């Protein structure tokens, strides 16, 4: 269940630094969420941090990317396995 940012976004910049997976980025007009990186903060926090800080409540579940908790955990583990590899290559 990746999240999405609707066109109600006011580009306030508070959600992007809260994402532990770096899934949020500035799109052409508003912030967007990469569904391949979004785990709804599973593995990091009990609640999605972007939803917690959004002042206009414009971050619902993306109906095009519905995933089970199990799938989100698998994505979390896959993303965490990639991070050490990238860090090792940059040294």
C-alpha positions as CSV (number, residue, x, y, z in Angstrom):
1,X,0.0,0.0,0.0
2,X,2.3,2.7,-1.1
3,X,1.1,6.2,-0.4
4,X,0.5,9.0,-2.8
5,X,0.4,12.8,-2.6
6,X,-2.7,14.4,-4.1
7,X,-3.0,17.7,-6.0
8,X,-4.1,19.3,-2.7
9,X,-0.3,19.4,-1.8
10,X,0.8,22.9,-1.0
11,X,4.6,22.1,-1.4
12,X,5.3,23.0,2.2
13,X,8.4,20.7,2.2
14,X,7.7,19.0,5.5
15,X,7.1,15.5,4.2
16,X,10.2,14.9,2.1
17,X,12.8,14.9,4.9
18,X,10.6,12.7,7.1
19,X,10.7,9.7,4.7
20,X,13.2,7.1,5.9
21,X,13.3,5.5,2.4
22,X,13.8,8.7,0.5
23,X,10.7,7.9,-1.5
24,X,9.4,11.5,-1.6
25,X,10.7,13.9,-4.2
26,X,9.6,17.2,-5.8
27,X,7.8,16.4,-9.0
28,X,6.9,18.8,-11.8
29,X,4.2,20.6,-9.8
30,X,3.9,18.9,-6.3
31,X,5.7,16.4,-4.2
32,X,5.4,12.8,-5.3
33,X,6.0,9.4,-3.8
34,X,8.0,6.6,-5.6
35,X,5.8,3.5,-5.0
36,X,8.9,1.3,-5.4
37,X,10.5,2.9,-2.3
38,X,7.4,3.6,-0.1
39,X,6.8,1.1,2.7
40,X,4.4,3.3,4.6
41,X,7.3,3.5,7.1
42,X,7.0,-0.3,7.9
43,X,10.3,-1.3,9.4
44,X,11.0,2.2,10.6
45,X,7.9,3.6,12.4
46,X,4.5,2.6,13.5
47,X,2.8,5.2,11.4
48,X,3.7,6.8,8.0
49,X,5.7,9.9,9.0
50,X,4.7,11.9,6.0
51,X,1.0,11.5,6.9
52,X,1.8,12.6,10.5
53,X,3.4,15.9,9.4
54,X,1.3,16.8,6.4
55,X,-0.7,20.0,7.3
56,X,-3.3,19.5,4.6
57,X,-3.9,15.7,4.9
58,X,-3.2,15.1,1.2
59,X,-1.3,11.7,1.5
60,X,-3.8,8.8,1.2
61,X,-3.1,5.2,0.2
62,X,-2.4,4.9,-3.5
63,X,-5.2,2.7,-4.9
64,X,-2.9,1.7,-7.9
65,X,-0.3,0.3,-5.5
66,X,-2.2,-1.7,-2.8
67,X,0.2,-4.0,-0.9
68,X,-0.2,-6.2,2.2
69,X,1.9,-5.7,5.4
70,X,3.9,-8.7,4.4
71,X,4.7,-7.2,1.0
72,X,5.7,-3.9,2.7
73,X,8.1,-5.8,5.0
74,X,9.6,-7.6,2.0
75,X,10.1,-4.2,0.3
76,X,11.6,-2.8,3.5
77,X,14.2,-5.7,3.7
78,X,15.0,-5.4,0.0
79,X,15.6,-1.6,0.3
80,X,17.7,-2.1,3.4
81,X,19.9,-4.7,1.6
82,X,20.6,-2.1,-1.2
83,X,21.7,0.7,1.1
84,X,24.9,-1.0,2.5
85,X,25.9,-1.9,-1.1
86,X,25.5,1.7,-2.3
87,X,27.5,3.0,0.8
88,X,30.3,0.5,0.2
89,X,30.6,1.5,-3.5
90,X,30.9,5.2,-2.6
91,X,33.8,4.6,-0.2
